[in-house]
Amino acid sequence: MQTLRAPAALRTCKPSRPAFSPVPLRAPVSVSRQRQVAVFALKQWPDPEFIKATLAEFPDKGIATVEEARCLFSNGGYTWLDVRSELENEEVGKVKGSVNVPFVHLKRVYNPETREREMKKTPNPDFVKMVEKKFPNKETKLMVGCSNGKAYSIDALEALEEAGYTNLCFVRGGYNAWFRVFDNKFARRNYGEYQERYDGHDQLSMGDSCGIHASGAGFDKVDKADRWSLPVY
């Protein structure tokens, strides 16, 4: 008797990560779903149990959602290492109290062919040296973020890990994801009729994992978010 087997594409396909989306508060929901949303709502900063659980998981976990990053930043003694360019820091904004060490340098130059000013990007060859000057202790707790988690964070984390830094954390979604949740005074943004849901992954920035961490964790590259769109330089 011939054994039926699933097509190869189906056999090798890995299940995708659980995703979630904003839930309209005005829409009628069942009692069980209301309870579910209530449970999700507790899993965010500044819930004491969530903070305690988050601090126990890092730095081994390696990847922090925006909510976890807030716990690490406000309660865990972590420093936000912003690896975006100086230009992006100045024009887009930054997390108050963060330290900027650019992984690349950006400047606008005039292109005579197009007769327009264009962005010129060059690597920062002194990135690691600049970080070492600011943080000579390789056990310093650093949470690394770029624009969106795709631009420079992965490369920056690899360089820092190779340089011997041991307490590294990747901020999933970078500054753009943080900005969607918290304002410049660290207050949580209010989106009116929408309520944030949290299931262990940051809804604002889902993506594929790129494993480079010594613990086995992957530093995720994230997708563009739905509601707020900040420029990525």
N, C-alpha and C positions, 0 to 999 in steps of 0.2 A: 504493500500500500504506500502510495507516494505521500510524503509529508509536505504539507503546505507551509511555505515560509513567506514572511513579509518581504516586500521589496527591500533591496539594500538601503535605499534612501530612507525608508521608514525605520529600519533596524538601527541605523546609526544616528538618527535624529535625536537630539537631547531635548528634554522638556524645557520650555522657556521659563524664565523667572516669573513669579506671580506679579501681576501688575494691578494697579488700581487707579481710580480717577476720582475727581471731585464729585461729591454727592449733593445734588440740589436739596437743601433743607426743606423747601416748600413742597416737594413731591411726597405723596403719601407712601409710608413705608410700614412694613410689618413690625410687630413687637420684637421679634427675634432679630430683625435687622437693626432696630434701634439699639438693642443691647449690644450688638456687634460693633456699631459705630461708637458707642460709649466706651467699649473696651479699647478700641483703637485710639481713641482720644487720649487715653491715659499714657500711651506709649510715646510721650514726647516731653521735651524740656518744658517746665521745670518739675515734672512729676518726680518725687524723691526716689521711688522705686526704680524708675527708668534711669535716673542719674546713677544710682548705685550699680545697677546691672551694666550700664554702659562703661563706667569706670573700671569694672572688673574684667571687661572683655578686651580692653585696649592696653598696650599696643598690639597684642597678638592678632586681633581681628583684622587689622590693617586698613580696612575700608570703612569710612564713616559716612552715614547719611547726614543731611543737614541737621537733623535733630540730635544725632549723636555728636556731631561736631560742636554743637552749642554746649553740650554737656562737657566735652573735653576742654573747650575754650574757657567756659565760665567756671567750671568746677574741678577740672582735672589738671590744671597747671600746664596746658599745652599752649604753644605759641603758633599763631597762624603765619606760616611762611608763604607769602604771596609771590609766586614766580612769574607773574605777568610782567610785561614791559613797564618802564617808568611812564611812558606815554599813556598806556591804557589805565594805569593807576590814577593818573592825573585827570584824564578825560571821562572815564567811566565811573570811578569811585573805588573805595576800598573799605575793608572791615576795620573799624576803629581799633587800634592797638595791634594791628598786624604789622609784620616786618616784610618789606619788599626787597627781594633780591632777584633781579630779572634773569630769566633763563635765556632770553634773547633781547637784543636792542632793536628798537623801532624808531624810524624817523621818516618824515615826509620829504620827498625829493621831487623836483620838477622833471617831468619827462618831456623833452622837446618834440618827440614824435606825436604824442597824444595831446601835448599842450595842457597837461593836467599834473597836479601834484599826486604822487603815488606813494604808497607805503613801502619802505625798504626795510627788510628784516635781516639782521645778522646775528649769528650765535654769540653768546657771551662766553668767551673762553675762560673767564675768571670766575664763573658761577660758583664752583665748589670752594675756591679760595675765599670768596666774599662771604659765603655762608660760614666757613670755618672761622673767619675773623669775627663775625657777629656771635657765633655760637661755638666757641672752642671746645666745650664739653660735648663729646659725641653721644652722651646719654640724654641730652636735652630733648624734651618732648616737642616734636614738631608735627604740625598738621599742614600738609602741603596742598595748595590750591592754585589753579590757574583760572582761566575764564570759565570753562565749562567741563573740565576734566579730560578734554581731548587734546587741547593745544600743547601744553608743556608739562603737565603734572607727571605723566608716566616717565618721561625721559629724566625729569628732575629727580624723581624718587630713585630711579636706577642709579643715577650719579651719586646721590647722597648715600645710598645703601653701600655702594662700592667704596665710598670714602670712609665708611665705618660707623655711620650714624645708626643707632639701634632702636630708637623710639620714634618711628616714622608712622604717619597716618595719612592716607589719601582722602581728601574731602571730595566725595562724589558730587559732581555737578559744579564744583568750584565756586567762585564768587557769584556767578550768575544765579545758581540755585539758592545760595545763601540769601541773596538780595530779594528773591521772591518770597522768602519766608520771614526774614527779619529786616527791619529798617535800620537807618544809620544810628539810632539810639538803642538798638537791640530789642525794640518792641516787636511783638509778632504782628505781621500784617493781617488786616481784616479784609477778606474777600467777599463780604456781604452774605449772599445767599448760599455760598459754597463753603463746605467744611472740609478741612484736610483729613485724609485717612492715611493711616500708616500701618504697614504690615511687615516691617523689617527692612524695607527698601525705600529709598526716597522716591516718591511718586513723580518728582519733578525731573528726575534724571536717571532713566534706566539705560542699561547698555550691556555690551559684551565684556567679559572679564579677560584681563590680560595679566597672567600670573607672573609676578617677579619677586614677590615677598618671600623672605627666608622661611616664614612660618607656613608657607603654602597658600596664603591668601592671594587673591588677584586684585590688582588695582584696576578698577573698572573704567572703561571709556563710556561716556554717557551720551545720550541722544539729546537733541534740541527739545526744550520744554515747550509746553503748549501755550501758556498764557502770557508770560512776559518775555520779551526778547531783547536782551542787551547785546551790543556789538561785540564781536570776537575779533581781536586784532591779530 
